[in-house]
Amino acid sequence: MYEQVSHSLLNDILIKLNPEIKQQQIRHFYTRLGANFYSIHSLFYLLYGGRDDFEEQAQRLVETMARQYIVRSDQLKEKDLEREKNHNWFLSQEWVGMALYSDGFANNLQGLQSKLHYFQELGINMIHIMPILQCPEGKSDGGYAVSDFRQVDDRIGDLNDLQSLSEDLQKRNILLTLDVVVNHTSNEHEWAQKARQGEKKYQDYYYLFDNREVPDMFEQTMPEIFPETSPGNFTWDDTMNKWVMTVFNNFQWDLNYSNPAVFIEMLDIILFWTNQGADIIRLDAVAFLWKKIGSTCQNEREAHLILQLMKDCCQVTAPGVLFIAEAIVAPVEIIKYFGEDAINAKECEIAYNATYMALLWDAVATKNSRLLYQGIKSIPDKLERATWLNYVRCHDDIGLGFDDADIRAVGYEPYEHRKFLIDYFTGNYADSIARGLPFGHNSKTGDARISGSLASLVGLQAALESSDQASIDNAVQHILLLNSMIMSFGGIPLLYYGDEIGVLNDCSYLNDEHKANDSRWAHRPKLDWKKVELRHQSGTVEHRIFTALKKMIAVRKEIAAFADFNNRELIHLDNPHLFVFSRFNLRRSSSSVLVVANFDAKPQYLDLDAVGHVFRSSHGQIRDLYSGEVPALFKNQLVVPPYHFYWLSD
Ligand code: GLC
């Protein structure tokens, strides 16, 4: 859009451009800058317009984008152009992801590269390597306390290893997702060290306070993220004699985005990683980017403006790169991280579907889909050109962040219901063989979350210990049922490494003083490749789970109706044990798929007449696309075995 104020500022910036930049032939960069500049200027002005050095900062912003564009490889620039032409490429059902720690998966980045065939065997074509950036030993928060944003942690390799891995991935058509921890740094980061030494410039990178006056005001409304290990949101620093804002662990210092220098530094870092070949950047803890007294300091409007600005700037330098929002917040808030509009005020193309994840676990514990149905129904429609990252487990805990109104709407009392879920998954409930662990218990509010591997949470660990075949079968069924839900919902399914062979909790973390009080390490395993080999041995659980998932992935990729064009209709049923939705193909209205899940221990019946408006069928014509078989029908009732799913085609 052409607008005089921003355009004349752009002219001034271009005249003053550093000569090194001026002499480059960067036609595509200038076209994109022109197209995005009105929006970039408006956002930058909203955030930083009150400052005397606004124009100088705007100049630095443009030069940062230009410098990163100049060093972007021709191959990546080519990919940008292709993706501009085919901008819906990531909505296709062909993508299936896996998140993993490279050291847990195969010791390091080189080990990971030597195992890329494993992903291809399973059908994975997007990998999210958990943070690879340099962290202090011990106080690393699993890679989220970064001490150097431009170095690979030397425990897992170096930039050359990453380069080689990224080239190999590209040849195999596997997408690379990397983390950029945008909200905070380690207290050992150079900026923090310089702040400690009294450098004003770097003290302004953080939120520092001489006394408790302002911190106490913040604390009145800020929740605690790690109440057991890091209570409160501020940490006293003896060297500076100041309080530092530390929302997560006390060694993670929150960055001050009201300083444009911080924004520009972090943009430069994001672009640096896009230039290392990342197809997708996972932006960590985005809900926390703006702090305001009197608020929870989450989901503030400015946090959204920052993301919009990051997206606009990234579109100028590396438009083929997508952002994932990691915003584990209330259902109605998560959806806002896609932005306000698919083109204007766009933020992240992909967001973690934490709501669906938590609701699926609710259905497992209650053996019914009441809250699952209600919770999904309450999520507003998402934007076009945006998609979910659907997952069952990840490296973090399971937070029970459903909406209280939804919990009440289905007849539960929120506090009691959450307590039941915690008890259920930590095995403190008569009917449960789940082996989860509590995480983040807050004695002031009674809140808690849950850790544990997928297999241990659905009872595989207990079942194997007691050699109870029926329980083993149930656990395997649950693993497949939950995965079938993320593969068919709409969005990119993201598996978590180890779950594809039923890895159990790993309690070795208890012997490490830096991990012992963080139960999330129970589900951050070191893969035992002898066990992984068992995927080839028929009769083992590894084989049962792996082969079923491999098939599920292959079938998903063939079902056009599973692409994500907001083409899902949730179906209300009187039977609460079943969860049913239809996925329709926008182009050919006939080929819809009815997804049916039974969360109960008993067979359930689905009256096909009740779904006739979305799924026209006549006896004998239904086929389950996953098994390829015709499912059992009794009169016009479909029989759904316990913990079973169907992907029915009419
Ligand atoms: C994100 C990460 C989590 C980490 C937190 C603080 O939520 O997923 O593992 O502890 O950010 O960096």
Boltz pocket constraint, residues with backbone or C-beta under 6 A from the ligand:
constraints:
  - pocket:
      binder: B
      contacts: [[A, 141], [A, 142], [A, 144], [A, 145], [A, 181], [A, 248], [A, 284], [A, 285], [A, 326], [A, 395], [A, 396]]
      max_distance: 6.0
